Every structure is written in structure tokens, then in C-alpha cells.
Amino acid sequence: MFTIDESFFEPETKWDFYVSTKRKQVWAKELEILVEFDRICAKYGLQYCLDGGTLLGAVRHGGFIPWDDDLDVNMPREDFEIAKQILPQELPDHFEWQDMYTKLSQCSYEQITVYHRLPFAKIRNKNTTAIEPPPMPSTVNQGIWIDIFPLDDAVDDKGFTPQMLEMEKELYVTILGASDIQEYMLSDACNTVIPKSDLEGIMKLPYSDRYKMYEQMLISFMGTSTKYSLKYTEILGRPNQIVDKSLYDEIIEIPFEGFMAKAPARYHEILTRVFSGDYTVPIKTGQHLAIFNTDVSYVEYFKNPEKYRDMMFVGADE
């Protein structure tokens, strides 16, 4: 069983960046979630890989990027859909699978900040605090988390067409876009693939139903392409986040703070594309403007923020 040695928490300077004990305490909570997530994926034969800056950190630093404070993984859409069903039952009581459906069951759509409306999932630790301003209501779990991004099909020169991508974007606007963008999409000035009468009808549905339609479209597109879109980025127009599926054909284990996590064997090609060149040269960015506490639950924090203010670790402060 993986355990974290006490020496892990000693402050140190890595790559000219001071890593405090408080930051390492946040890392440790994220590692605990990753280890449990890895166990469940192995039990059910689900594929996952470290993603983005977490993959970069594993390759370049053997763990977290010193100035980073979150942990990202990805899963093929088909595995992500299974995980949605399995993890809420398999996770220990102090962990919670969180996606748009769980948030909508706990607060109104308007109370969910824009970033948290994006179509991915988190696993959160209920006994901790990790609040990104502006905070959501205290009814929504705002504990320390890891992010789980589905790998969806992307436009290629074979089965996944630009028209399919436009349909995906139009549905995405119905669940995420601001009202002015939605109004423009319905106007005569904008050409749409989905008939405007259908889009008008969709925008009258509850947000949970819109999300379901969006996800069902993504599921229907599975297997049509030779490429993956990383972190839902094709709809955001980030071509460097489109990679060949073949780069994920072989999965290996790679050290991450002493834990052997899963990664694509061809990580060099992925990192070179995602980070547009020489990823071995560090750029000190990527911190969250968030407040963390590894000992106090978000529920307790919201009851009396002033009481705990001096105990918080602010991710962007260091």
C-alpha cells in the first residue's frame, strides 16, 4: 500500500521555487485521491493517464510541478462514462465524485461559477477546503480535488467531420454560453447546423437535460475519429490540444511523488505538442487563485471564514 513518508512534508526549494509544508499538505491530499482513483480503475479495468501539467510534472520533476497545486488525469470517453456510474459507489465516504449533475442537485445553475460549468468531473475530499473565488454555495462540495477530463473524438480527415464539431459547439453554447452568445446563435446573422427551432427548444429545457443531450452527442461520436481532443479544447479552438489516438495505445507506469501512476508511453510526443515545443524549459505559471486547508472542511470554513482565515494556504501567493 502506498504511504507518504513524513519527510515528504519538509519545505524545500525546487527549481528556484520555495515549496512550503502547506503546499505539500495539499499535494498529499491530492495524492490520496489519485491512489484511490487508481485502485478503482485497476479493479474495473478502466484506462486513465496523467494529463497536462500533471503529466509534465511527472516527466520533468518526478511529481508535482513545484509551483502547481492541482492534479489532472484523463480517460477515454467510454471509460469516463463507466467511471461516472462506478465511482460514486466505490469511493470512500470522505471522497465525492462531482460533476454537473451533482452540482445541479445541490444548487441552482446561476450559482455555479463559469469554470465549474465545464464538462469534466472532479473527485473531492469532503473533509478539506479548496475554494476558487467566487465561491459556490456551501451546499456544494468545495474540498481539495483532482480533475478528470474525458478524451473525446476530434475532427480528422476520416469519420469526424467539421459539421459534427459545429453541432457539438452549438449544443455546448446552450449549456455554457452567456445569454448574448445564445441570442446571437439564434439570430439570422448566425448560420447553424442544428435547426434554430431545435436550439430554441433545447434552451428551454432544464440544464441537466441539456448536459445530458451534449454528453449523448459526444458518446454517439465515439469511434468516428483517429484523434482525441484533450480537455474539451477543440470546441475552444486550441489545435495544440488535438492528438492522435495512437499516442495512447500503450500505457505505462511512471513515478509521481513515489507513486507509480499511469501515463502514455509516448508522452514525449504529447507534451511536445501540448506545450508547443521544449517542455523541459520551465515556465512558472498555472497556480490557482484558490484557498486551501487540509484540516478544515469547507462546511466548517463557510460557517466562520474569519476564524480560519489565517490558517488558509492561498495557492497564488507563493
C-alpha angles and dihedrals in degrees: 000000000000115000132178115235118227090240087068090074096057111116116245144161115253122183090347091307123115111231110199128207089249091057090049090050088057090048090052092054090050091049090053089056092046092051092052092044090051091051093053093045090052091048093055099032095247120159121229136158137192108263141206115333091003091058089045090051092050092052099039102030106018089243139001120009100250094240096041126095107186140065126223132193133172136210134191108260092250091056092042090056091052091046090056089061099039107038099060087061098038101045118095116257096261092055123073133194106226127193136143092283094055091047093049089052089056104041143358123284091246090058092057111091117235095252091054092053091068116114103256136089139240136202109217135193107231093203095062139060128239112156124178111198130278089043123221119232116292089247087074119078109252100172128130110296151184120222122233116198123191117227107228132187117269136200114287136158093268128047106344107077132196087245090060089051091051090053089051091050093049093053089045090056090055091059102034112014122106117251093257091055091048091050091051091050089055094046127097089248091070125068114212134189093213109065111259092234089059092048090051089052092048092052089057092058124094111271092246089059091049090052090049091053091048093050092045089055091052090049091050089054094054113123096016095103142052090215139071128218109219117219095354086288101140089075087052093052102248106142094181087069093062113096138170113266088226088073087072097047093102121044121195137179118254130184115258113177088327095312118110103232129179122265138162111266089226093055092136092066092046095048093045090055099040095046094038101237137337103024091177089078107083124230112192102228140100103082118144121236089232140126120231138192121174095192103043124064119232087242092060092043093055091051092061116003093172091058092058101032096103091047095059127105110218109209097210096048099081 
